[in-house]
Amino acid sequence: MRYLLKMRFPVEAGNAALADPEFGEKMKRLLSEIKAETAYFTAMSGQRGGYVVVNMDDASQIPAIAEPFFFWLKADIEFLPVMLPSDLADAAPAIAAAEKTWGKQ
């Protein structure tokens, strides 16, 4: 199942991480290790942050993905389940059933 990992890290931790000349290579290695499908970096509420799409088969994979961001960047992390358009199409019968049961009250 795909998740959007939303991360935000404090300015001080970001400053320290970016002062390391190997920062880019470390981030590239981390994204490779967690098998990120894509990653976008941006400012969030006055701090550095980003969005990373990962695919997990099991919730037990969450620590392996989250812990490096916690330890290295002191990041706040959220995992949000997301769907591709094909996933949404596959969900059409369940959506129709929910609408039939719960939509007309």
Rosetta blueprint (number, residue, H / E / L):
1 M L
2 R E
3 Y E
4 L E
5 L E
6 K E
7 M E
8 R E
9 F E
10 P L
11 V H
12 E H
13 A H
14 G H
15 N H
16 A H
17 A H
18 L H
19 A H
20 D L
21 P L
22 E L
23 F H
24 G H
25 E H
26 K H
27 M H
28 K H
29 R H
30 L H
31 L H
32 S H
33 E H
34 I L
35 K L
36 A L
37 E L
38 T E
39 A E
40 Y E
41 F E
42 T E
43 A E
44 M E
45 S L
46 G L
47 Q E
48 R E
49 G E
50 G E
51 Y E
52 V E
53 V E
54 V E
55 N E
56 M L
57 D L
58 D L
59 A H
60 S H
61 Q H
62 I H
63 P H
64 A H
65 I H
66 A H
67 E H
68 P H
69 F H
70 F H
71 F H
72 W H
73 L H
74 K L
75 A L
76 D E
77 I E
78 E E
79 F E
80 L E
81 P E
82 V L
83 M L
84 L L
85 P H
86 S H
87 D H
88 L H
89 A H
90 D H
91 A L
92 A H
93 P H
94 A H
95 I H
96 A H
97 A H
98 A H
99 E H
100 K H
101 T H
102 W H
103 G L
104 K L
105 Q L
